[in-house]
Amino acid sequence: MPSPGSVPLHLLPPGAAAKVVGMEAGGPKRRRLLDLGFVPGAVVEVVRRSPFGDPTAYAIKGSVIALRREDAAGILVRGDV
């Protein structure tokens, strides 16, 4: 269930930072995102969008990860960093 005030990660603009509060993805996709560091409480920053808007680069836990919009949509964040 979405946390009040949370938004999907793909809606954040470049330069914005937010805290991961939950995940709507399931199965292997959920496991992979958790393994990449998208765990509740982690701070994620939108680094850059590709020229056509997909994928987007995110900085999290000292790494830069590129995610497609459909994958980032399953990660819920809140901007209270």
mmCIF file of the N, C-alpha and C atoms, coordinates in Angstrom:
data_MODEL
# 
_entry.id   MODEL 
# 
loop_
_atom_site.group_PDB 
_atom_site.id 
_atom_site.type_symbol 
_atom_site.label_atom_id 
_atom_site.label_alt_id 
_atom_site.label_comp_id 
_atom_site.label_asym_id 
_atom_site.label_entity_id 
_atom_site.label_seq_id 
_atom_site.pdbx_PDB_ins_code 
_atom_site.Cartn_x 
_atom_site.Cartn_y 
_atom_site.Cartn_z 
_atom_site.occupancy 
_atom_site.B_iso_or_equiv 
_atom_site.pdbx_formal_charge 
_atom_site.auth_seq_id 
_atom_site.auth_comp_id 
_atom_site.auth_asym_id 
_atom_site.auth_atom_id 
_atom_site.pdbx_PDB_model_num 
ATOM 1   N N  . MET A 1 1  ? 0.844  -1.188  0.000   1.00 0.00 ? 1  MET A N  1 
ATOM 2   C CA . MET A 1 1  ? 0.000  0.000   0.000   1.00 0.00 ? 1  MET A CA 1 
ATOM 3   C C  . MET A 1 1  ? 0.886  1.248   0.000   1.00 0.00 ? 1  MET A C  1 
ATOM 4   N N  . PRO A 1 2  ? 0.573  2.224   -0.867  1.00 0.00 ? 2  PRO A N  1 
ATOM 5   C CA . PRO A 1 2  ? 1.390  3.432   -0.941  1.00 0.00 ? 2  PRO A CA 1 
ATOM 6   C C  . PRO A 1 2  ? 1.375  4.213   0.372   1.00 0.00 ? 2  PRO A C  1 
ATOM 7   N N  . SER A 1 3  ? 2.513  4.771   0.712   1.00 0.00 ? 3  SER A N  1 
ATOM 8   C CA . SER A 1 3  ? 2.650  5.613   1.892   1.00 0.00 ? 3  SER A CA 1 
ATOM 9   C C  . SER A 1 3  ? 2.053  6.982   1.580   1.00 0.00 ? 3  SER A C  1 
ATOM 10  N N  . PRO A 1 4  ? 1.342  7.609   2.539   1.00 0.00 ? 4  PRO A N  1 
ATOM 11  C CA . PRO A 1 4  ? 0.788  8.948   2.283   1.00 0.00 ? 4  PRO A CA 1 
ATOM 12  C C  . PRO A 1 4  ? 1.899  9.931   1.916   1.00 0.00 ? 4  PRO A C  1 
ATOM 13  N N  . GLY A 1 5  ? 1.677  10.703  0.871   1.00 0.00 ? 5  GLY A N  1 
ATOM 14  C CA . GLY A 1 5  ? 2.659  11.684  0.430   1.00 0.00 ? 5  GLY A CA 1 
ATOM 15  C C  . GLY A 1 5  ? 3.750  11.118  -0.458  1.00 0.00 ? 5  GLY A C  1 
ATOM 16  N N  . SER A 1 6  ? 3.689  9.846   -0.784  1.00 0.00 ? 6  SER A N  1 
ATOM 17  C CA . SER A 1 6  ? 4.723  9.249   -1.630  1.00 0.00 ? 6  SER A CA 1 
ATOM 18  C C  . SER A 1 6  ? 4.342  9.368   -3.100  1.00 0.00 ? 6  SER A C  1 
ATOM 19  N N  . VAL A 1 7  ? 5.366  9.375   -3.953  1.00 0.00 ? 7  VAL A N  1 
ATOM 20  C CA . VAL A 1 7  ? 5.165  9.424   -5.400  1.00 0.00 ? 7  VAL A CA 1 
ATOM 21  C C  . VAL A 1 7  ? 6.089  8.397   -6.045  1.00 0.00 ? 7  VAL A C  1 
ATOM 22  N N  . PRO A 1 8  ? 5.748  7.936   -7.246  1.00 0.00 ? 8  PRO A N  1 
ATOM 23  C CA . PRO A 1 8  ? 6.658  7.033   -7.947  1.00 0.00 ? 8  PRO A CA 1 
ATOM 24  C C  . PRO A 1 8  ? 7.955  7.753   -8.319  1.00 0.00 ? 8  PRO A C  1 
ATOM 25  N N  . LEU A 1 9  ? 9.062  7.057   -8.252  1.00 0.00 ? 9  LEU A N  1 
ATOM 26  C CA . LEU A 1 9  ? 10.384 7.629   -8.514  1.00 0.00 ? 9  LEU A CA 1 
ATOM 27  C C  . LEU A 1 9  ? 10.480 8.288   -9.888  1.00 0.00 ? 9  LEU A C  1 
ATOM 28  N N  . HIS A 1 10 ? 9.835  7.726   -10.894 1.00 0.00 ? 10 HIS A N  1 
ATOM 29  C CA . HIS A 1 10 ? 9.979  8.263   -12.251 1.00 0.00 ? 10 HIS A CA 1 
ATOM 30  C C  . HIS A 1 10 ? 9.397  9.670   -12.412 1.00 0.00 ? 10 HIS A C  1 
ATOM 31  N N  . LEU A 1 11 ? 8.623  10.148  -11.439 1.00 0.00 ? 11 LEU A N  1 
ATOM 32  C CA . LEU A 1 11 ? 8.039  11.490  -11.534 1.00 0.00 ? 11 LEU A CA 1 
ATOM 33  C C  . LEU A 1 11 ? 8.963  12.598  -11.043 1.00 0.00 ? 11 LEU A C  1 
ATOM 34  N N  . LEU A 1 12 ? 10.060 12.251  -10.367 1.00 0.00 ? 12 LEU A N  1 
ATOM 35  C CA . LEU A 1 12 ? 10.980 13.274  -9.868  1.00 0.00 ? 12 LEU A CA 1 
ATOM 36  C C  . LEU A 1 12 ? 11.781 13.892  -11.013 1.00 0.00 ? 12 LEU A C  1 
ATOM 37  N N  . PRO A 1 13 ? 12.023 15.200  -10.949 1.00 0.00 ? 13 PRO A N  1 
ATOM 38  C CA . PRO A 1 13 ? 12.822 15.862  -11.990 1.00 0.00 ? 13 PRO A CA 1 
ATOM 39  C C  . PRO A 1 13 ? 14.318 15.669  -11.726 1.00 0.00 ? 13 PRO A C  1 
ATOM 40  N N  . PRO A 1 14 ? 15.152 15.840  -12.747 1.00 0.00 ? 14 PRO A N  1 
ATOM 41  C CA . PRO A 1 14 ? 16.600 15.768  -12.544 1.00 0.00 ? 14 PRO A CA 1 
ATOM 42  C C  . PRO A 1 14 ? 17.058 16.759  -11.472 1.00 0.00 ? 14 PRO A C  1 
ATOM 43  N N  . GLY A 1 15 ? 17.969 16.304  -10.613 1.00 0.00 ? 15 GLY A N  1 
ATOM 44  C CA . GLY A 1 15 ? 18.472 17.119  -9.522  1.00 0.00 ? 15 GLY A CA 1 
ATOM 45  C C  . GLY A 1 15 ? 17.728 16.929  -8.214  1.00 0.00 ? 15 GLY A C  1 
ATOM 46  N N  . ALA A 1 16 ? 16.545 16.324  -8.263  1.00 0.00 ? 16 ALA A N  1 
ATOM 47  C CA . ALA A 1 16 ? 15.753 16.103  -7.051  1.00 0.00 ? 16 ALA A CA 1 
ATOM 48  C C  . ALA A 1 16 ? 16.282 14.897  -6.283  1.00 0.00 ? 16 ALA A C  1 
ATOM 49  N N  . ALA A 1 17 ? 16.128 14.952  -4.971  1.00 0.00 ? 17 ALA A N  1 
ATOM 50  C CA . ALA A 1 17 ? 16.503 13.830  -4.116  1.00 0.00 ? 17 ALA A CA 1 
ATOM 51  C C  . ALA A 1 17 ? 15.310 13.464  -3.245  1.00 0.00 ? 17 ALA A C  1 
ATOM 52  N N  . ALA A 1 18 ? 15.192 12.198  -2.919  1.00 0.00 ? 18 ALA A N  1 
ATOM 53  C CA . ALA A 1 18 ? 14.079 11.718  -2.106  1.00 0.00 ? 18 ALA A CA 1 
ATOM 54  C C  . ALA A 1 18 ? 14.493 10.452  -1.378  1.00 0.00 ? 18 ALA A C  1 
ATOM 55  N N  . LYS A 1 19 ? 13.669 10.059  -0.423  1.00 0.00 ? 19 LYS A N  1 
ATOM 56  C CA . LYS A 1 19 ? 13.919 8.860   0.360   1.00 0.00 ? 19 LYS A CA 1 
ATOM 57  C C  . LYS A 1 19 ? 12.968 7.760   -0.103  1.00 0.00 ? 19 LYS A C  1 
ATOM 58  N N  . VAL A 1 20 ? 13.493 6.560   -0.296  1.00 0.00 ? 20 VAL A N  1 
ATOM 59  C CA . VAL A 1 20 ? 12.664 5.416   -0.681  1.00 0.00 ? 20 VAL A CA 1 
ATOM 60  C C  . VAL A 1 20 ? 11.780 5.049   0.507   1.00 0.00 ? 20 VAL A C  1 
ATOM 61  N N  . VAL A 1 21 ? 10.472 4.931   0.262   1.00 0.00 ? 21 VAL A N  1 
ATOM 62  C CA . VAL A 1 21 ? 9.540  4.579   1.332   1.00 0.00 ? 21 VAL A CA 1 
ATOM 63  C C  . VAL A 1 21 ? 8.812  3.264   1.082   1.00 0.00 ? 21 VAL A C  1 
ATOM 64  N N  . GLY A 1 22 ? 8.894  2.736   -0.128  1.00 0.00 ? 22 GLY A N  1 
ATOM 65  C CA . GLY A 1 22 ? 8.205  1.479   -0.414  1.00 0.00 ? 22 GLY A CA 1 
ATOM 66  C C  . GLY A 1 22 ? 8.392  1.050   -1.848  1.00 0.00 ? 22 GLY A C  1 
ATOM 67  N N  . MET A 1 23 ? 7.755  -0.070  -2.167  1.00 0.00 ? 23 MET A N  1 
ATOM 68  C CA . MET A 1 23 ? 7.897  -0.626  -3.499  1.00 0.00 ? 23 MET A CA 1 
ATOM 69  C C  . MET A 1 23 ? 6.592  -1.299  -3.909  1.00 0.00 ? 23 MET A C  1 
ATOM 70  N N  . GLU A 1 24 ? 6.158  -1.032  -5.136  1.00 0.00 ? 24 GLU A N  1 
ATOM 71  C CA . GLU A 1 24 ? 4.964  -1.673  -5.672  1.00 0.00 ? 24 GLU A CA 1 
ATOM 72  C C  . GLU A 1 24 ? 5.316  -2.829  -6.593  1.00 0.00 ? 24 GLU A C  1 
ATOM 73  N N  . ALA A 1 25 ? 6.581  -2.924  -6.983  1.00 0.00 ? 25 ALA A N  1 
ATOM 74  C CA . ALA A 1 25 ? 7.027  -4.004  -7.861  1.00 0.00 ? 25 ALA A CA 1 
ATOM 75  C C  . ALA A 1 25 ? 7.004  -5.322  -7.084  1.00 0.00 ? 25 ALA A C  1 
ATOM 76  N N  . GLY A 1 26 ? 6.859  -6.398  -7.801  1.00 0.00 ? 26 GLY A N  1 
ATOM 77  C CA . GLY A 1 26 ? 6.848  -7.704  -7.150  1.00 0.00 ? 26 GLY A CA 1 
ATOM 78  C C  . GLY A 1 26 ? 7.739  -8.693  -7.876  1.00 0.00 ? 26 GLY A C  1 
ATOM 79  N N  . GLY A 1 27 ? 7.897  -9.860  -7.285  1.00 0.00 ? 27 GLY A N  1 
ATOM 80  C CA . GLY A 1 27 ? 8.651  -10.945 -7.903  1.00 0.00 ? 27 GLY A CA 1 
ATOM 81  C C  . GLY A 1 27 ? 10.114 -10.640 -8.109  1.00 0.00 ? 27 GLY A C  1 
ATOM 82  N N  . PRO A 1 28 ? 10.673 -11.159 -9.205  1.00 0.00 ? 28 PRO A N  1 
ATOM 83  C CA . PRO A 1 28 ? 12.104 -10.964 -9.482  1.00 0.00 ? 28 PRO A CA 1 
ATOM 84  C C  . PRO A 1 28 ? 12.490 -9.493  -9.658  1.00 0.00 ? 28 PRO A C  1 
ATOM 85  N N  . LYS A 1 29 ? 11.584 -8.690  -10.198 1.00 0.00 ? 29 LYS A N  1 
ATOM 86  C CA . LYS A 1 29 ? 11.879 -7.264  -10.378 1.00 0.00 ? 29 LYS A CA 1 
ATOM 87  C C  . LYS A 1 29 ? 12.076 -6.607  -9.007  1.00 0.00 ? 29 LYS A C  1 
ATOM 88  N N  . ARG A 1 30 ? 11.237 -6.933  -8.045  1.00 0.00 ? 30 ARG A N  1 
ATOM 89  C CA . ARG A 1 30 ? 11.364 -6.392  -6.688  1.00 0.00 ? 30 ARG A CA 1 
ATOM 90  C C  . ARG A 1 30 ? 12.697 -6.800  -6.074  1.00 0.00 ? 30 ARG A C  1 
ATOM 91  N N  . ARG A 1 31 ? 13.043 -8.066  -6.199  1.00 0.00 ? 31 ARG A N  1 
ATOM 92  C CA . ARG A 1 31 ? 14.294 -8.572  -5.627  1.00 0.00 ? 31 ARG A CA 1 
ATOM 93  C C  . ARG A 1 31 ? 15.494 -7.848  -6.237  1.00 0.00 ? 31 ARG A C  1 
ATOM 94  N N  . ARG A 1 32 ? 15.464 -7.645  -7.543  1.00 0.00 ? 32 ARG A N  1 
ATOM 95  C CA . ARG A 1 32 ? 16.570 -6.978  -8.238  1.00 0.00 ? 32 ARG A CA 1 
ATOM 96  C C  . ARG A 1 32 ? 16.713 -5.528  -7.785  1.00 0.00 ? 32 ARG A C  1 
ATOM 97  N N  . LEU A 1 33 ? 15.593 -4.810  -7.663  1.00 0.00 ? 33 LEU A N  1 
ATOM 98  C CA . LEU A 1 33 ? 15.634 -3.423  -7.215  1.00 0.00 ? 33 LEU A CA 1 
ATOM 99  C C  . LEU A 1 33 ? 16.152 -3.321  -5.780  1.00 0.00 ? 33 LEU A C  1 
ATOM 100 N N  . LEU A 1 34 ? 15.742 -4.239  -4.930  1.00 0.00 ? 34 LEU A N  1 
ATOM 101 C CA . LEU A 1 34 ? 16.247 -4.261  -3.557  1.00 0.00 ? 34 LEU A CA 1 
ATOM 102 C C  . LEU A 1 34 ? 17.749 -4.538  -3.543  1.00 0.00 ? 34 LEU A C  1 
ATOM 103 N N  . ASP A 1 35 ? 18.200 -5.472  -4.383  1.00 0.00 ? 35 ASP A N  1 
ATOM 104 C CA . ASP A 1 35 ? 19.625 -5.788  -4.474  1.00 0.00 ? 35 ASP A CA 1 
ATOM 105 C C  . ASP A 1 35 ? 20.444 -4.588  -4.958  1.00 0.00 ? 35 ASP A C  1 
ATOM 106 N N  . LEU A 1 36 ? 19.858 -3.746  -5.792  1.00 0.00 ? 36 LEU A N  1 
ATOM 107 C CA . LEU A 1 36 ? 20.550 -2.560  -6.300  1.00 0.00 ? 36 LEU A CA 1 
ATOM 108 C C  . LEU A 1 36 ? 20.618 -1.436  -5.264  1.00 0.00 ? 36 LEU A C  1 
ATOM 109 N N  . GLY A 1 37 ? 19.907 -1.575  -4.153  1.00 0.00 ? 37 GLY A N  1 
ATOM 110 C CA . GLY A 1 37 ? 19.964 -0.577  -3.091  1.00 0.00 ? 37 GLY A CA 1 
ATOM 111 C C  . GLY A 1 37 ? 18.701 0.232   -2.883  1.00 0.00 ? 37 GLY A C  1 
ATOM 112 N N  . PHE A 1 38 ? 17.657 -0.040  -3.632  1.00 0.00 ? 38 PHE A N  1 
ATOM 113 C CA . PHE A 1 38 ? 16.403 0.698   -3.486  1.00 0.00 ? 38 PHE A CA 1 
ATOM 114 C C  . PHE A 1 38 ? 15.592 0.115   -2.332  1.00 0.00 ? 38 PHE A C  1 
ATOM 115 N N  . VAL A 1 39 ? 16.126 0.276   -1.136  1.00 0.00 ? 39 VAL A N  1 
ATOM 116 C CA . VAL A 1 39 ? 15.499 -0.247  0.080   1.00 0.00 ? 39 VAL A CA 1 
ATOM 117 C C  . VAL A 1 39 ? 14.888 0.922   0.856   1.00 0.00 ? 39 VAL A C  1 
ATOM 118 N N  . PRO A 1 40 ? 13.856 0.680   1.651   1.00 0.00 ? 40 PRO A N  1 
ATOM 119 C CA . PRO A 1 40 ? 13.255 1.761   2.434   1.00 0.00 ? 40 PRO A CA 1 
ATOM 120 C C  . PRO A 1 40 ? 14.299 2.492   3.278   1.00 0.00 ? 40 PRO A C  1 
ATOM 121 N N  . GLY A 1 41 ? 14.254 3.819   3.216   1.00 0.00 ? 41 GLY A N  1 
ATOM 122 C CA . GLY A 1 41 ? 15.186 4.655   3.962   1.00 0.00 ? 41 GLY A CA 1 
ATOM 123 C C  . GLY A 1 41 ? 16.377 5.135   3.151   1.00 0.00 ? 41 GLY A C  1 
ATOM 124 N N  . ALA A 1 42 ? 16.651 4.495   2.010   1.00 0.00 ? 42 ALA A N  1 
ATOM 125 C CA . ALA A 1 42 ? 17.780 4.901   1.172   1.00 0.00 ? 42 ALA A CA 1 
ATOM 126 C C  . ALA A 1 42 ? 17.453 6.216   0.454   1.00 0.00 ? 42 ALA A C  1 
ATOM 127 N N  . VAL A 1 43 ? 18.448 7.085   0.356   1.00 0.00 ? 43 VAL A N  1 
ATOM 128 C CA . VAL A 1 43 ? 18.276 8.358   -0.350  1.00 0.00 ? 43 VAL A CA 1 
ATOM 129 C C  . VAL A 1 43 ? 18.691 8.161   -1.804  1.00 0.00 ? 43 VAL A C  1 
ATOM 130 N N  . VAL A 1 44 ? 17.823 8.584   -2.713  1.00 0.00 ? 44 VAL A N  1 
ATOM 131 C CA . VAL A 1 44 ? 18.084 8.454   -4.144  1.00 0.00 ? 44 VAL A CA 1 
ATOM 132 C C  . VAL A 1 44 ? 17.992 9.834   -4.786  1.00 0.00 ? 44 VAL A C  1 
ATOM 133 N N  . GLU A 1 45 ? 18.906 10.108  -5.713  1.00 0.00 ? 45 GLU A N  1 
ATOM 134 C CA . GLU A 1 45 ? 18.925 11.385  -6.424  1.00 0.00 ? 45 GLU A CA 1 
ATOM 135 C C  . GLU A 1 45 ? 18.808 11.128  -7.921  1.00 0.00 ? 45 GLU A C  1 
ATOM 136 N N  . VAL A 1 46 ? 17.999 11.951  -8.585  1.00 0.00 ? 46 VAL A N  1 
ATOM 137 C CA . VAL A 1 46 ? 17.866 11.850  -10.036 1.00 0.00 ? 46 VAL A CA 1 
ATOM 138 C C  . VAL A 1 46 ? 19.052 12.581  -10.649 1.00 0.00 ? 46 VAL A C  1 
ATOM 139 N N  . VAL A 1 47 ? 19.927 11.839  -11.328 1.00 0.00 ? 47 VAL A N  1 
ATOM 140 C CA . VAL A 1 47 ? 21.148 12.421  -11.886 1.00 0.00 ? 47 VAL A CA 1 
ATOM 141 C C  . VAL A 1 47 ? 20.898 13.007  -13.268 1.00 0.00 ? 47 VAL A C  1 
ATOM 142 N N  . ARG A 1 48 ? 20.290 12.204  -14.144 1.00 0.00 ? 48 ARG A N  1 
ATOM 143 C CA . ARG A 1 48 ? 20.157 12.632  -15.539 1.00 0.00 ? 48 ARG A CA 1 
ATOM 144 C C  . ARG A 1 48 ? 19.134 11.780  -16.255 1.00 0.00 ? 48 ARG A C  1 
ATOM 145 N N  . ARG A 1 49 ? 18.388 12.400  -17.157 1.00 0.00 ? 49 ARG A N  1 
ATOM 146 C CA . ARG A 1 49 ? 17.482 11.653  -18.038 1.00 0.00 ? 49 ARG A CA 1 
ATOM 147 C C  . ARG A 1 49 ? 18.137 11.573  -19.413 1.00 0.00 ? 49 ARG A C  1 
ATOM 148 N N  . SER A 1 50 ? 17.893 10.483  -20.103 1.00 0.00 ? 50 SER A N  1 
ATOM 149 C CA . SER A 1 50 ? 18.412 10.376  -21.464 1.00 0.00 ? 50 SER A CA 1 
ATOM 150 C C  . SER A 1 50 ? 17.663 11.371  -22.349 1.00 0.00 ? 50 SER A C  1 
ATOM 151 N N  . PRO A 1 51 ? 18.189 11.676  -23.526 1.00 0.00 ? 51 PRO A N  1 
ATOM 152 C CA . PRO A 1 51 ? 17.548 12.674  -24.397 1.00 0.00 ? 51 PRO A CA 1 
ATOM 153 C C  . PRO A 1 51 ? 16.077 12.380  -24.719 1.00 0.00 ? 51 PRO A C  1 
ATOM 154 N N  . PHE A 1 52 ? 15.713 11.119  -24.790 1.00 0.00 ? 52 PHE A N  1 
ATOM 155 C CA . PHE A 1 52 ? 14.318 10.773  -25.088 1.00 0.00 ? 52 PHE A CA 1 
ATOM 156 C C  . PHE A 1 52 ? 13.522 10.474  -23.829 1.00 0.00 ? 52 PHE A C  1 
ATOM 157 N N  . GLY A 1 53 ? 14.118 10.684  -22.647 1.00 0.00 ? 53 GLY A N  1 
ATOM 158 C CA . GLY A 1 53 ? 13.403 10.536  -21.389 1.00 0.00 ? 53 GLY A CA 1 
ATOM 159 C C  . GLY A 1 53 ? 13.447 9.167   -20.749 1.00 0.00 ? 53 GLY A C  1 
ATOM 160 N N  . ASP A 1 54 ? 14.021 8.190   -21.424 1.00 0.00 ? 54 ASP A N  1 
ATOM 161 C CA . ASP A 1 54 ? 14.052 6.838   -20.879 1.00 0.00 ? 54 ASP A CA 1 
ATOM 162 C C  . ASP A 1 54 ? 15.286 6.120   -21.396 1.00 0.00 ? 54 ASP A C  1 
ATOM 163 N N  . PRO A 1 55 ? 16.185 5.618   -20.582 1.00 0.00 ? 55 PRO A N  1 
ATOM 164 C CA . PRO A 1 55 ? 16.117 5.491   -19.120 1.00 0.00 ? 55 PRO A CA 1 
ATOM 165 C C  . PRO A 1 55 ? 16.600 6.758   -18.413 1.00 0.00 ? 55 PRO A C  1 
ATOM 166 N N  . THR A 1 56 ? 16.549 6.707   -17.094 1.00 0.00 ? 56 THR A N  1 
ATOM 167 C CA . THR A 1 56 ? 17.014 7.790   -16.230 1.00 0.00 ? 56 THR A CA 1 
ATOM 168 C C  . THR A 1 56 ? 18.091 7.244   -15.305 1.00 0.00 ? 56 THR A C  1 
ATOM 169 N N  . ALA A 1 57 ? 19.105 8.058   -15.034 1.00 0.00 ? 57 ALA A N  1 
ATOM 170 C CA . ALA A 1 57 ? 20.189 7.656   -14.124 1.00 0.00 ? 57 ALA A CA 1 
ATOM 171 C C  . ALA A 1 57 ? 19.875 8.162   -12.724 1.00 0.00 ? 57 ALA A C  1 
ATOM 172 N N  . TYR A 1 58 ? 20.020 7.274   -11.738 1.00 0.00 ? 58 TYR A N  1 
ATOM 173 C CA . TYR A 1 58 ? 19.761 7.587   -10.333 1.00 0.00 ? 58 TYR A CA 1 
ATOM 174 C C  . TYR A 1 58 ? 21.002 7.276   -9.515  1.00 0.00 ? 58 TYR A C  1 
ATOM 175 N N  . ALA A 1 59 ? 21.364 8.180   -8.590  1.00 0.00 ? 59 ALA A N  1 
ATOM 176 C CA . ALA A 1 59 ? 22.474 7.930   -7.666  1.00 0.00 ? 59 ALA A CA 1 
ATOM 177 C C  . ALA A 1 59 ? 21.886 7.393   -6.372  1.00 0.00 ? 59 ALA A C  1 
ATOM 178 N N  . ILE A 1 60 ? 22.393 6.238   -5.939  1.00 0.00 ? 60 ILE A N  1 
ATOM 179 C CA . ILE A 1 60 ? 21.925 5.628   -4.701  1.00 0.00 ? 60 ILE A CA 1 
ATOM 180 C C  . ILE A 1 60 ? 23.060 4.829   -4.075  1.00 0.00 ? 60 ILE A C  1 
ATOM 181 N N  . LYS A 1 61 ? 23.317 5.075   -2.823  1.00 0.00 ? 61 LYS A N  1 
ATOM 182 C CA . LYS A 1 61 ? 24.336 4.348   -2.059  1.00 0.00 ? 61 LYS A CA 1 
ATOM 183 C C  . LYS A 1 61 ? 25.692 4.299   -2.762  1.00 0.00 ? 61 LYS A C  1 
ATOM 184 N N  . GLY A 1 62 ? 26.127 5.424   -3.318  1.00 0.00 ? 62 GLY A N  1 
ATOM 185 C CA . GLY A 1 62 ? 27.439 5.505   -3.937  1.00 0.00 ? 62 GLY A CA 1 
ATOM 186 C C  . GLY A 1 62 ? 27.537 4.957   -5.345  1.00 0.00 ? 62 GLY A C  1 
ATOM 187 N N  . SER A 1 63 ? 26.424 4.547   -5.923  1.00 0.00 ? 63 SER A N  1 
ATOM 188 C CA . SER A 1 63 ? 26.416 4.021   -7.300  1.00 0.00 ? 63 SER A CA 1 
ATOM 189 C C  . SER A 1 63 ? 25.440 4.815   -8.151  1.00 0.00 ? 63 SER A C  1 
ATOM 190 N N  . VAL A 1 64 ? 25.641 4.768   -9.451  1.00 0.00 ? 64 VAL A N  1 
ATOM 191 C CA . VAL A 1 64 ? 24.690 5.360   -10.389 1.00 0.00 ? 64 VAL A CA 1 
ATOM 192 C C  . VAL A 1 64 ? 24.049 4.215   -11.159 1.00 0.00 ? 64 VAL A C  1 
ATOM 193 N N  . ILE A 1 65 ? 22.733 4.158   -11.093 1.00 0.00 ? 65 ILE A N  1 
ATOM 194 C CA . ILE A 1 65 ? 21.960 3.073   -11.697 1.00 0.00 ? 65 ILE A CA 1 
ATOM 195 C C  . ILE A 1 65 ? 21.015 3.668   -12.728 1.00 0.00 ? 65 ILE A C  1 
ATOM 196 N N  . ALA A 1 66 ? 20.965 3.101   -13.919 1.00 0.00 ? 66 ALA A N  1 
ATOM 197 C CA . ALA A 1 66 ? 20.010 3.532   -14.942 1.00 0.00 ? 66 ALA A CA 1 
ATOM 198 C C  . ALA A 1 66 ? 18.799 2.607   -14.885 1.00 0.00 ? 66 ALA A C  1 
ATOM 199 N N  . LEU A 1 67 ? 17.621 3.218   -14.771 1.00 0.00 ? 67 LEU A N  1 
ATOM 200 C CA . LEU A 1 67 ? 16.377 2.448   -14.734 1.00 0.00 ? 67 LEU A CA 1 
ATOM 201 C C  . LEU A 1 67 ? 15.425 2.932   -15.815 1.00 0.00 ? 67 LEU A C  1 
ATOM 202 N N  . ARG A 1 68 ? 14.697 1.990   -16.393 1.00 0.00 ? 68 ARG A N  1 
ATOM 203 C CA . ARG A 1 68 ? 13.629 2.358   -17.316 1.00 0.00 ? 68 ARG A CA 1 
ATOM 204 C C  . ARG A 1 68 ? 12.473 2.934   -16.518 1.00 0.00 ? 68 ARG A C  1 
ATOM 205 N N  . ARG A 1 69 ? 11.668 3.730   -17.175 1.00 0.00 ? 69 ARG A N  1 
ATOM 206 C CA . ARG A 1 69 ? 10.519 4.369   -16.530 1.00 0.00 ? 69 ARG A CA 1 
ATOM 207 C C  . ARG A 1 69 ? 9.608  3.337   -15.875 1.00 0.00 ? 69 ARG A C  1 
ATOM 208 N N  . GLU A 1 70 ? 9.350  2.223   -16.530 1.00 0.00 ? 70 GLU A N  1 
ATOM 209 C CA . GLU A 1 70 ? 8.442  1.211   -15.970 1.00 0.00 ? 70 GLU A CA 1 
ATOM 210 C C  . GLU A 1 70 ? 8.994  0.597   -14.686 1.00 0.00 ? 70 GLU A C  1 
ATOM 211 N N  . ASP A 1 71 ? 10.313 0.495   -14.572 1.00 0.00 ? 71 ASP A N  1 
ATOM 212 C CA . ASP A 1 71 ? 10.913 -0.030  -13.344 1.00 0.00 ? 71 ASP A CA 1 
ATOM 213 C C  . ASP A 1 71 ? 10.895 1.024   -12.231 1.00 0.00 ? 71 ASP A C  1 
ATOM 214 N N  . ALA A 1 72 ? 11.225 2.265   -12.568 1.00 0.00 ? 72 ALA A N  1 
ATOM 215 C CA . ALA A 1 72 ? 11.223 3.344   -11.578 1.00 0.00 ? 72 ALA A CA 1 
ATOM 216 C C  . ALA A 1 72 ? 9.810  3.638   -11.063 1.00 0.00 ? 72 ALA A C  1 
ATOM 217 N N  . ALA A 1 73 ? 8.797  3.348   -11.859 1.00 0.00 ? 73 ALA A N  1 
ATOM 218 C CA . ALA A 1 73 ? 7.424  3.589   -11.440 1.00 0.00 ? 73 ALA A CA 1 
ATOM 219 C C  . ALA A 1 73 ? 7.017  2.708   -10.265 1.00 0.00 ? 73 ALA A C  1 
ATOM 220 N N  . GLY A 1 74 ? 7.700  1.591   -10.074 1.00 0.00 ? 74 GLY A N  1 
ATOM 221 C CA . GLY A 1 74 ? 7.377  0.689   -8.977  1.00 0.00 ? 74 GLY A CA 1 
ATOM 222 C C  . GLY A 1 74 ? 8.059  1.039   -7.666  1.00 0.00 ? 74 GLY A C  1 
ATOM 223 N N  . ILE A 1 75 ? 8.870  2.102   -7.656  1.00 0.00 ? 75 ILE A N  1 
ATOM 224 C CA . ILE A 1 75 ? 9.600  2.521   -6.444  1.00 0.00 ? 75 ILE A CA 1 
ATOM 225 C C  . ILE A 1 75 ? 8.926  3.788   -5.918  1.00 0.00 ? 75 ILE A C  1 
ATOM 226 N N  . LEU A 1 76 ? 8.462  3.735   -4.669  1.00 0.00 ? 76 LEU A N  1 
ATOM 227 C CA . LEU A 1 76 ? 7.795  4.880   -4.070  1.00 0.00 ? 76 LEU A CA 1 
ATOM 228 C C  . LEU A 1 76 ? 8.759  5.677   -3.216  1.00 0.00 ? 76 LEU A C  1 
ATOM 229 N N  . VAL A 1 77 ? 8.755  6.994   -3.396  1.00 0.00 ? 77 VAL A N  1 
ATOM 230 C CA . VAL A 1 77 ? 9.676  7.874   -2.665  1.00 0.00 ? 77 VAL A CA 1 
ATOM 231 C C  . VAL A 1 77 ? 8.897  9.039   -2.051  1.00 0.00 ? 77 VAL A C  1 
ATOM 232 N N  . ARG A 1 78 ? 9.544  9.658   -1.064  1.00 0.00 ? 78 ARG A N  1 
ATOM 233 C CA . ARG A 1 78 ? 9.012  10.871  -0.460  1.00 0.00 ? 78 ARG A CA 1 
ATOM 234 C C  . ARG A 1 78 ? 10.146 11.867  -0.373  1.00 0.00 ? 78 ARG A C  1 
ATOM 235 N N  . GLY A 1 79 ? 9.881  13.133  -0.654  1.00 0.00 ? 79 GLY A N  1 
ATOM 236 C CA . GLY A 1 79 ? 10.914 14.154  -0.748  1.00 0.00 ? 79 GLY A CA 1 
ATOM 237 C C  . GLY A 1 79 ? 11.454 14.699  0.548   1.00 0.00 ? 79 GLY A C  1 
ATOM 238 N N  . ASP A 1 80 ? 11.174 14.091  1.675   1.00 0.00 ? 80 ASP A N  1 
ATOM 239 C CA . ASP A 1 80 ? 11.660 14.616  2.966   1.00 0.00 ? 80 ASP A CA 1 
ATOM 240 C C  . ASP A 1 80 ? 13.037 14.040  3.307   1.00 0.00 ? 80 ASP A C  1 
ATOM 241 N N  . VAL A 1 81 ? 14.032 14.445  2.537   1.00 0.00 ? 81 VAL A N  1 
ATOM 242 C CA . VAL A 1 81 ? 15.397 13.912  2.724   1.00 0.00 ? 81 VAL A CA 1 
ATOM 243 C C  . VAL A 1 81 ? 16.080 14.636  3.872   1.00 0.00 ? 81 VAL A C  1 
# 
